[in-house]
Amino acid sequence: MKTKPDEPLEDIWAARRRIAERFGFDPRKQTEQLRRRQEAAKDRFYRRANEFTAASETLVLRDAPPKPK
């Protein structure tokens, strides 16, 4: 049984509470703001072309199972 408060969790909860208060506890407003910030900053990030490759394009499909050794 814990007798001391979990300080890191308390800090996280306090930060989340402050952010929620800024948006009037409305998750839609918070999401809209996040999307606007992402759209404004989209040119600041560099991504390699292979990060956009679908997993299905990178898989090798075989007609037969591999031969046992």
FENDATA-V337682 format. One line per field, one symbol per residue. phi: phi as a letter, one per 40 degrees, with the letter a starting at -180 (. if undefined). psi: psi as a letter, one per 20 degrees, with the letter a starting at -180 (. if undefined). burial: # if it has 9 or more other ideal C-beta (glycine too) atoms within 8 Angstrom, else .. A space follows every 50 residues. Layout:
phi=???
psi=???
burial=???
This chain:
phi=.cbbccddcccccccccccccdbgfbcccccdccccccccbcccbbbccc ccccdccccbbbcbccccc
psi=pphqqnghgggghgghggghhhjkkohggggggggghgghjhiiqppqhi hipqhhiiqppqhqqqpq.
burial=.........#........##..#.....##..#................. ...................
